[in-house]
Amino acid sequence: MLRLLLIFLFPLIQLSPTWESNFDVAKQRSIKENKIILIHFVKKTSDAKNAKLEKAIFDTNEFVAYANKQVVLLKIDIGIPLHPENEKQYYHNTILIERFNNKMLAPYSILTDAEGKILKRWNHEQPMVAADFIKAINESIEANKQ
């Protein structure tokens, strides 16, 4: 009986995507799994806007399934304060912010290859659903294959 219940409930359980927090780890996964990297910049002070975005795109079953097959996800907090316990992550994030997001935009997403070549940018000012975001990623990948 429990097995039957689990079989019927499992599709209803929404899996969360796995987000890396280190570009080098994301790069290694990108090369190993032959995937592109989606860097998503967040800031705790803009949490309401990001929460809405994550609910509309990143937390949907459609995006999770797509990301698990096609994309390495990397989330960078641009508002992380410098403390002794997070000093390494702070400096790592600072380097990525200088390289990819020097205007300190959040939420802000960038699609890159494993070497960090920018394929597409999103400032998320216009509302978007998961299907449109996935389509934009696919179009960017195709456009950069040439």
Residue frames as qw, qx, qy, qz and C-alpha x, y, z in Angstrom:
[[0.000, 0.886, 0.464, 0.000, 0.00, 0.00, 0.00],
 [0.310, -0.795, 0.110, 0.510, 2.82, 2.39, 0.88],
 [0.430, -0.107, 0.601, 0.665, 4.54, 1.62, -2.44],
 [0.216, 0.638, 0.649, 0.353, 1.39, 2.50, -4.34],
 [0.155, -0.935, -0.240, 0.211, 1.07, 5.76, -2.46],
 [0.400, -0.598, 0.337, 0.607, 4.69, 6.65, -3.21],
 [0.415, 0.196, 0.675, 0.577, 4.29, 5.79, -6.89],
 [0.108, 0.789, 0.540, 0.273, 1.36, 8.18, -7.21],
 [0.271, -0.929, -0.110, 0.226, 2.81, 10.95, -5.04],
 [0.639, -0.279, 0.286, 0.657, 6.36, 10.96, -6.47],
 [0.364, 0.472, 0.422, 0.684, 5.43, 12.88, -9.64],
 [0.184, -0.906, -0.306, -0.227, 3.85, 15.56, -7.45],
 [0.614, -0.645, 0.027, 0.454, 7.05, 16.12, -5.49],
 [0.413, 0.897, -0.081, 0.133, 8.92, 19.02, -6.98],
 [0.824, -0.151, -0.022, 0.545, 12.66, 18.52, -7.10],
 [0.076, -0.950, 0.096, 0.286, 14.89, 21.52, -6.58],
 [0.721, 0.614, -0.215, 0.237, 17.70, 22.15, -9.00],
 [0.775, -0.393, -0.046, 0.492, 21.27, 21.80, -7.76],
 [0.203, 0.959, -0.075, 0.183, 23.04, 25.15, -7.64],
 [0.755, 0.030, -0.214, 0.619, 26.82, 25.33, -7.42],
 [0.228, -0.957, -0.098, 0.149, 28.45, 28.24, -5.59],
 [0.438, -0.597, 0.453, 0.496, 31.94, 28.01, -7.12],
 [0.562, 0.693, -0.222, -0.394, 32.77, 28.83, -10.75],
 [0.083, 0.514, -0.844, -0.124, 35.65, 26.33, -10.86],
 [0.410, 0.081, 0.881, -0.221, 33.34, 23.51, -9.77],
 [0.604, 0.609, 0.292, -0.422, 30.72, 24.63, -12.30],
 [0.351, 0.709, -0.506, -0.344, 33.39, 24.80, -15.00],
 [0.132, -0.299, 0.945, 0.022, 34.62, 21.27, -14.23],
 [0.507, 0.330, 0.739, -0.296, 31.03, 19.96, -14.35],
 [0.508, 0.712, -0.019, -0.484, 30.39, 21.88, -17.57],
 [0.237, 0.579, -0.731, -0.273, 33.36, 20.24, -19.27],
 [0.212, -0.119, 0.962, -0.123, 32.69, 16.77, -17.85],
 [0.418, 0.439, 0.739, -0.293, 28.96, 16.80, -18.62],
 [0.228, 0.194, 0.562, 0.771, 29.23, 18.84, -21.85],
 [0.071, -0.811, -0.580, 0.030, 26.83, 21.51, -20.59],
 [0.176, 0.616, -0.013, 0.768, 26.73, 25.28, -20.58],
 [0.324, -0.268, -0.603, 0.678, 26.75, 27.31, -17.34],
 [0.172, -0.771, -0.361, -0.495, 23.91, 29.51, -16.14],
 [0.339, -0.051, -0.478, 0.809, 25.20, 32.02, -13.59],
 [0.266, -0.762, -0.469, -0.359, 22.43, 33.58, -11.55],
 [0.244, 0.193, -0.400, 0.862, 23.28, 36.61, -9.40],
 [0.423, -0.712, -0.534, -0.168, 21.08, 37.28, -6.39],
 [0.129, 0.346, -0.404, 0.837, 21.13, 39.77, -3.56],
 [0.219, -0.384, -0.829, 0.342, 19.39, 39.22, -0.25],
 [0.084, 0.377, 0.262, -0.885, 18.09, 42.81, -0.25],
 [0.479, 0.217, -0.358, -0.771, 16.19, 42.12, -3.50],
 [0.187, -0.041, 0.973, -0.127, 14.92, 38.82, -2.16],
 [0.535, 0.445, 0.503, -0.513, 11.22, 39.45, -3.01],
 [0.534, 0.642, -0.294, -0.465, 11.98, 40.02, -6.69],
 [0.181, 0.414, -0.885, -0.110, 14.28, 37.00, -6.81],
 [0.366, 0.079, 0.860, -0.347, 11.79, 34.80, -4.94],
 [0.630, 0.538, 0.221, -0.515, 9.15, 35.66, -7.53],
 [0.442, 0.625, -0.561, -0.315, 11.59, 34.89, -10.35],
 [0.044, -0.286, 0.954, -0.080, 12.67, 31.59, -8.82],
 [0.516, 0.256, 0.698, -0.426, 9.05, 30.53, -8.37],
 [0.617, 0.631, 0.034, -0.468, 8.16, 31.48, -11.95],
 [0.604, 0.622, -0.482, -0.125, 11.21, 29.87, -13.59],
 [0.209, 0.518, -0.804, 0.203, 13.88, 28.10, -11.56],
 [0.360, -0.128, 0.802, -0.459, 11.62, 26.13, -9.20],
 [0.783, 0.255, -0.017, -0.568, 9.26, 24.81, -11.88],
 [0.833, -0.057, 0.548, 0.047, 9.32, 21.13, -12.76],
 [0.712, 0.686, 0.114, 0.099, 9.85, 22.09, -16.40],
 [0.185, 0.881, -0.400, 0.176, 13.01, 24.08, -15.68],
 [0.580, -0.536, 0.605, -0.102, 14.38, 21.59, -13.16],
 [0.883, 0.186, 0.425, 0.069, 14.04, 18.74, -15.66],
 [0.580, 0.791, -0.045, 0.188, 15.66, 20.87, -18.38],
 [0.093, -0.868, 0.454, -0.178, 18.49, 22.11, -16.17],
 [0.763, -0.363, 0.535, -0.026, 19.35, 18.62, -14.94],
 [0.842, 0.304, 0.386, 0.223, 19.98, 17.58, -18.56],
 [0.540, 0.716, 0.175, 0.407, 21.33, 20.75, -20.20],
 [0.059, 0.842, -0.154, 0.514, 22.76, 23.30, -17.77],
 [0.578, -0.177, -0.529, 0.596, 25.16, 23.63, -14.85],
 [0.223, -0.882, -0.270, -0.317, 23.62, 26.11, -12.43],
 [0.524, 0.000, -0.356, 0.774, 25.76, 28.57, -10.49],
 [0.241, -0.884, -0.346, -0.202, 24.25, 30.98, -7.97],
 [0.480, 0.141, -0.271, 0.822, 26.26, 33.96, -6.76],
 [0.281, -0.846, -0.427, 0.155, 25.13, 36.18, -3.87],
 [0.406, 0.564, -0.032, 0.719, 26.35, 39.71, -4.62],
 [0.337, -0.768, 0.064, -0.540, 25.35, 40.90, -1.16],
 [0.866, -0.275, -0.351, 0.226, 27.35, 38.42, 0.89],
 [0.222, -0.937, 0.222, -0.150, 29.13, 40.30, 3.69],
 [0.552, 0.467, -0.609, 0.326, 32.78, 39.74, 4.49],
 [0.709, -0.595, 0.258, -0.277, 33.16, 37.64, 7.64],
 [0.156, -0.560, 0.813, 0.034, 35.99, 35.32, 8.66],
 [0.612, 0.054, 0.776, -0.144, 33.76, 32.25, 8.19],
 [0.674, 0.601, 0.429, 0.002, 32.89, 33.13, 4.58],
 [0.126, -0.767, 0.323, 0.539, 36.01, 34.99, 3.49],
 [0.334, -0.126, 0.798, 0.486, 36.88, 32.53, 0.70],
 [0.286, 0.598, 0.734, 0.144, 33.33, 32.65, -0.76],
 [0.028, 0.898, 0.164, -0.407, 33.25, 36.45, -0.46],
 [0.138, -0.625, 0.495, 0.588, 36.42, 36.87, -2.53],
 [0.325, 0.146, 0.862, 0.360, 35.29, 34.22, -5.03],
 [0.226, 0.768, 0.596, -0.064, 31.99, 36.05, -5.52],
 [0.058, -0.846, 0.070, 0.525, 33.80, 39.40, -5.82],
 [0.245, -0.316, 0.694, 0.599, 35.93, 38.09, -8.70],
 [0.239, 0.402, 0.837, 0.283, 32.85, 36.78, -10.52],
 [0.087, 0.863, 0.398, -0.298, 30.97, 40.03, -9.92],
 [0.113, -0.708, 0.318, 0.620, 33.86, 42.04, -11.40],
 [0.226, -0.131, 0.813, 0.520, 34.05, 39.71, -14.39],
 [0.022, 0.367, 0.854, 0.367, 30.35, 39.21, -15.18],
 [0.214, -0.786, -0.556, -0.166, 28.22, 41.72, -13.24],
 [0.418, 0.005, -0.248, 0.874, 30.17, 44.88, -12.43],
 [0.248, -0.421, -0.149, -0.860, 26.92, 46.88, -12.27],
 [0.075, -0.016, 0.819, -0.568, 25.85, 44.70, -9.30],
 [0.590, -0.070, -0.283, -0.753, 22.48, 43.83, -10.86],
 [0.023, -0.046, -0.976, 0.214, 20.24, 41.32, -9.08],
 [0.811, -0.029, 0.571, 0.126, 18.48, 39.22, -10.00],
 [0.365, 0.750, -0.413, -0.366, 20.63, 38.89, -13.10],
 [0.881, -0.036, 0.466, 0.066, 21.53, 35.81, -15.14],
 [0.239, 0.716, -0.545, -0.366, 24.27, 35.05, -17.63],
 [0.971, 0.149, 0.188, -0.017, 24.70, 32.04, -19.87],
 [0.018, 0.789, -0.584, -0.189, 28.35, 31.11, -20.48],
 [0.867, 0.245, -0.434, 0.004, 30.38, 28.30, -21.93],
 [0.865, -0.365, -0.204, 0.278, 32.89, 26.42, -19.75],
 [0.580, 0.147, -0.080, 0.798, 35.56, 29.05, -20.43],
 [0.137, -0.594, -0.376, 0.698, 33.33, 31.91, -19.31],
 [0.040, 0.081, 0.463, 0.882, 32.45, 33.27, -22.77],
 [0.345, 0.351, 0.481, -0.726, 29.14, 35.07, -22.36],
 [0.130, 0.251, 0.844, 0.455, 26.43, 33.69, -24.63],
 [0.239, -0.647, -0.494, -0.529, 23.41, 35.62, -23.28],
 [0.100, 0.005, -0.531, 0.841, 22.39, 37.99, -20.46],
 [0.305, -0.640, -0.620, -0.337, 19.05, 38.48, -18.71],
 [0.026, 0.259, -0.394, 0.881, 18.27, 41.39, -16.38],
 [0.176, -0.405, -0.889, 0.126, 14.84, 39.89, -15.58],
 [0.139, 0.150, 0.171, -0.964, 13.05, 43.21, -15.85],
 [0.618, 0.034, -0.339, -0.708, 10.29, 41.66, -17.96],
 [0.734, -0.157, 0.557, -0.355, 8.27, 38.77, -16.49],
 [0.463, 0.383, -0.736, -0.313, 9.11, 35.44, -18.06],
 [0.910, -0.184, 0.206, -0.309, 7.87, 31.88, -17.65],
 [0.635, -0.386, 0.640, 0.194, 10.03, 28.77, -17.63],
 [0.745, 0.424, 0.479, 0.187, 9.16, 27.75, -21.20],
 [0.346, 0.931, -0.008, 0.118, 10.26, 31.14, -22.56],
 [0.319, -0.809, 0.490, 0.059, 13.47, 31.10, -20.53],
 [0.744, -0.106, 0.632, 0.192, 14.31, 27.58, -21.75],
 [0.643, 0.677, 0.313, 0.173, 13.60, 28.66, -25.33],
 [0.097, 0.970, -0.216, 0.048, 15.92, 31.66, -24.92],
 [0.539, -0.569, 0.605, 0.139, 18.68, 29.43, -23.55],
 [0.763, 0.202, 0.578, 0.205, 18.32, 26.98, -26.44],
 [0.477, 0.857, 0.145, 0.132, 18.33, 29.81, -29.00],
 [0.147, -0.911, 0.384, 0.034, 21.49, 31.25, -27.42],
 [0.677, -0.306, 0.642, 0.189, 23.23, 27.89, -27.53],
 [0.707, 0.484, 0.471, 0.210, 22.32, 27.43, -31.20],
 [0.270, 0.960, -0.005, 0.068, 23.34, 30.97, -32.15],
 [0.244, -0.831, 0.498, 0.041, 26.77, 30.49, -30.54],
 [0.864, -0.042, 0.478, 0.151, 27.51, 27.15, -32.20],
 [0.661, 0.718, 0.123, 0.182, 28.47, 28.92, -35.42]]
